[in-house]
Amino acid sequence: MNFIACDGVWIHGGSGLPECNGVLHSVAGNEMRNLSGAALNWEQVSELQGEVMVLFAIVFGFLVLKKLL
């Protein structure tokens, strides 16, 4: 899959369609993956899920305490 990239700014044209204010480039999907970095491994996913659950518990606890007081 290929993507279109603009080295300038995307603007709304007179017809409502997006237009590139610079030069258009075609970027392959593999290049996009390399630009965005490597994917997470399962250990990192597990760690991130744990951190999100702790954050959720803290926010939920704060909201319960706020409602009680």
MDTraj code that builds the backbone (N, CA, C; nanometers):
import mdtraj as md
import numpy as np

residues = "MET ASN PHE ILE ALA CYS ASP GLY VAL TRP ILE HIS GLY GLY SER GLY LEU PRO GLU CYS ASN GLY VAL LEU HIS SER VAL ALA GLY ASN GLU MET ARG ASN LEU SER GLY ALA ALA LEU ASN TRP GLU GLN VAL SER GLU LEU GLN GLY GLU VAL MET VAL LEU PHE ALA ILE VAL PHE GLY PHE LEU VAL LEU LYS LYS LEU LEU".split()
xyz = np.array([
    [0.0840, -0.1166, 0.0000],
    [0.0000, 0.0000, 0.0000],
    [0.0892, 0.1237, 0.0000],
    [0.0546, 0.2185, -0.0819],
    [0.1302, 0.3433, -0.0890],
    [0.0498, 0.4569, -0.0266],
    [0.1203, 0.5547, 0.0257],
    [0.0601, 0.6724, 0.0854],
    [0.1129, 0.7961, 0.0147],
    [0.0362, 0.9024, 0.0203],
    [0.0789, 1.0291, -0.0377],
    [0.1186, 1.1214, 0.0761],
    [0.2375, 1.1782, 0.0665],
    [0.2871, 1.2704, 0.1683],
    [0.3123, 1.4060, 0.1044],
    [0.2952, 1.5092, 0.1830],
    [0.3164, 1.6459, 0.1366],
    [0.4263, 1.7074, 0.2224],
    [0.5296, 1.7629, 0.1602],
    [0.6359, 1.8241, 0.2394],
    [0.6020, 1.9685, 0.2775],
    [0.4834, 2.0123, 0.2425],
    [0.4353, 2.1452, 0.2806],
    [0.3193, 2.1321, 0.3774],
    [0.2169, 2.2113, 0.3530],
    [0.0986, 2.2121, 0.4378],
    [-0.0219, 2.1712, 0.3551],
    [-0.1090, 2.0863, 0.4119],
    [-0.2336, 2.0515, 0.3457],
    [-0.3326, 2.1648, 0.3692],
    [-0.3960, 2.2116, 0.2613],
    [-0.4941, 2.3193, 0.2719],
    [-0.6234, 2.2749, 0.2038],
    [-0.7333, 2.3414, 0.2380],
    [-0.8613, 2.3148, 0.1713],
    [-0.8696, 2.4020, 0.0477],
    [-0.8879, 2.3377, -0.0651],
    [-0.8988, 2.4116, -0.1899],
    [-1.0369, 2.4729, -0.2062],
    [-1.0548, 2.5446, -0.3129],
    [-1.1813, 2.6104, -0.3404],
    [-1.2964, 2.5130, -0.3568],
    [-1.2676, 2.3919, -0.4048],
    [-1.3729, 2.2914, -0.4240],
    [-1.3956, 2.2081, -0.2990],
    [-1.3229, 2.2388, -0.1898],
    [-1.3381, 2.1634, -0.0659],
    [-1.2478, 2.0426, -0.0563],
    [-1.1695, 2.0160, -0.1592],
    [-1.0768, 1.9033, -0.1574],
    [-0.9425, 1.9461, -0.0993],
    [-0.8724, 1.8552, -0.0326],
    [-0.7416, 1.8914, 0.0217],
    [-0.6389, 1.9102, -0.0898],
    [-0.5556, 2.0106, -0.0748],
    [-0.4489, 2.0379, -0.1701],
    [-0.3183, 2.0532, -0.0944],
    [-0.2100, 2.0106, -0.1588],
    [-0.0776, 2.0213, -0.0982],
    [-0.0167, 2.1560, -0.1346],
    [0.0341, 2.2262, -0.0351],
    [0.0970, 2.3564, -0.0553],
    [0.2462, 2.3405, -0.0858],
    [0.2928, 2.2164, -0.0990],
    [0.4334, 2.1888, -0.1277],
    [0.4438, 2.0870, -0.2399],
    [0.5339, 1.9907, -0.2224],
    [0.5572, 1.8870, -0.3225],
    [0.5023, 1.7546, -0.2701],
    [0.4258, 1.6835, -0.3546],
    [0.3726, 1.5532, -0.3174],
    [0.4782, 1.4449, -0.3357],
    [0.4786, 1.3486, -0.2436],
    [0.5695, 1.2340, -0.2504],
    [0.4885, 1.1071, -0.2286],
    [0.5271, 1.0004, -0.2952],
    [0.4664, 0.8705, -0.2729],
    [0.5543, 0.7934, -0.1742],
    [0.4906, 0.7411, -0.0678],
    [0.5640, 0.6695, 0.0361],
    [0.5044, 0.5302, 0.0484],
    [0.5901, 0.4286, 0.0423],
    [0.5444, 0.2901, 0.0537],
    [0.5104, 0.2582, 0.1998],
    [0.4245, 0.1585, 0.2189],
    [0.3840, 0.1182, 0.3531],
    [0.5014, 0.0759, 0.4388],
    [0.6002, 0.0069, 0.3788],
    [0.7185, -0.0365, 0.4546],
    [0.7985, 0.0834, 0.5038],
    [0.8067, 0.1864, 0.4231],
    [0.8780, 0.3071, 0.4641],
    [0.8055, 0.3760, 0.5786],
    [0.6717, 0.3749, 0.5761],
    [0.5945, 0.4349, 0.6847],
    [0.6209, 0.3607, 0.8145],
    [0.6273, 0.2295, 0.8074],
    [0.6536, 0.1489, 0.9268],
    [0.7916, 0.1817, 0.9821],
    [0.8891, 0.1998, 0.8948],
    [1.0242, 0.2328, 0.9398],
    [1.0299, 0.3726, 1.0005],
    [0.9496, 0.4658, 0.9478],
    [0.9492, 0.6019, 1.0009],
    [0.8840, 0.6089, 1.1374],
    [0.7812, 0.5286, 1.1595],
    [0.7077, 0.5356, 1.2855],
    [0.7737, 0.4535, 1.3953],
    [0.8725, 0.3759, 1.3639],
    [0.9413, 0.2959, 1.4650],
    [0.8903, 0.1530, 1.4650],
    [0.9539, 0.0716, 1.5441],
    [0.9181, -0.0694, 1.5503],
    [0.7911, -0.0879, 1.6319],
    [0.7216, -0.1952, 1.6043],
    [0.5998, -0.2271, 1.6788],
    [0.6369, -0.2736, 1.8192],
    [0.5419, -0.2701, 1.9086],
    [0.5644, -0.3155, 2.0450],
    [0.5713, -0.4676, 2.0486],
    [0.6558, -0.5184, 2.1354],
    [0.6549, -0.6631, 2.1558],
    [0.5538, -0.6939, 2.2665],
    [0.5264, -0.8229, 2.2908],
    [0.4207, -0.8612, 2.3845],
    [0.4533, -0.8197, 2.5275],
    [0.5795, -0.8171, 2.5638],
    [0.6182, -0.7739, 2.6980],
    [0.5852, -0.6258, 2.7182],
    [0.6122, -0.5452, 2.6174],
    [0.5809, -0.4027, 2.6259],
    [0.4300, -0.3793, 2.6278],
    [0.3553, -0.4593, 2.5520],
    [0.2099, -0.4471, 2.5514],
    [0.1551, -0.4779, 2.6899],
    [0.2049, -0.5838, 2.7509],
    [0.1596, -0.6228, 2.8843],
    [0.1913, -0.5142, 2.9864],
    [0.3104, -0.4571, 2.9793],
    [0.3495, -0.3505, 3.0711],
    [0.2614, -0.2271, 3.0520],
    [0.2347, -0.1918, 2.9281],
    [0.1510, -0.0763, 2.8993],
    [0.0078, -0.0987, 2.9480],
    [-0.0447, -0.2190, 2.9309],
    [-0.1791, -0.2493, 2.9795],
    [-0.1860, -0.2365, 3.1312],
    [-0.0827, -0.2820, 3.1997],
    [-0.0790, -0.2698, 3.3455],
    [-0.0794, -0.1247, 3.3887],
    [-0.0019, -0.0429, 3.3225],
    [0.0037, 0.0989, 3.3569],
    [-0.1292, 0.1685, 3.3302],
    [-0.1964, 0.1322, 3.2223],
    [-0.3268, 0.1909, 3.1911],
    [-0.4293, 0.1494, 3.2964],
    [-0.4246, 0.0251, 3.3404],
    [-0.5180, -0.0212, 3.4438],
    [-0.4944, 0.0524, 3.5754],
    [-0.3695, 0.0759, 3.6121],
    [-0.3388, 0.1509, 3.7343],
    [-0.3903, 0.2934, 3.7221],
    [-0.3691, 0.3558, 3.6084],
    [-0.4193, 0.4917, 3.5868],
    [-0.5712, 0.4951, 3.5965],
    [-0.6384, 0.3980, 3.5356],
    [-0.7839, 0.3902, 3.5438],
    [-0.8289, 0.3763, 3.6886],
    [-0.7626, 0.2904, 3.7659],
    [-0.8001, 0.2696, 3.9061],
    [-0.7812, 0.3968, 3.9875],
    [-0.6744, 0.4697, 3.9619],
    [-0.6493, 0.5948, 4.0345],
    [-0.7569, 0.6974, 4.0026],
    [-0.7888, 0.7138, 3.8759],
    [-0.8911, 0.8116, 3.8361],
    [-1.0272, 0.7703, 3.8911],
    [-1.0612, 0.6425, 3.8818],
    [-1.1890, 0.5949, 3.9338],
    [-1.1968, 0.6162, 4.0850],
    [-1.0901, 0.5837, 4.1563],
    [-1.0858, 0.6058, 4.3010],
    [-1.1003, 0.7531, 4.3364],
    [-1.0348, 0.8392, 4.2613],
    [-1.0463, 0.9829, 4.2852],
    [-1.1889, 1.0311, 4.2653],
    [-1.2549, 0.9835, 4.1591],
    [-1.3928, 1.0249, 4.1328],
    [-1.4891, 0.9733, 4.2405],
    [-1.4670, 0.8537, 4.2901],
    [-1.5513, 0.7998, 4.3990],
    [-1.5314, 0.8823, 4.5254],
    [-1.4070, 0.9122, 4.5593],
    [-1.3798, 0.9928, 4.6788],
    [-1.4387, 1.1322, 4.6648],
    [-1.4310, 1.1881, 4.5470],
    [-1.4860, 1.3217, 4.5231],
    [-1.6371, 1.3218, 4.5424],
    [-1.7026, 1.2146, 4.4974],
    [-1.8469, 1.2056, 4.5105],
    [-1.8870, 1.1852, 4.6571],
    [-1.8067, 1.1127, 4.7321],
    [-1.8383, 1.0870, 4.8732],
    [-1.8174, 1.2103, 4.9602],
    [-1.7232, 1.2935, 4.9241],
    [-1.6939, 1.4112, 5.0071],
    [-1.7705, 1.5265, 4.9604],
])
top = md.Topology()
chain = top.add_chain()
for i, resn in enumerate(residues, 1):
    res = top.add_residue(resn, chain, resSeq=i)
    for name in ("N", "CA", "C"):
        top.add_atom(name, md.element.get_by_symbol(name[0]), res)
traj = md.Trajectory(xyz[None], top)
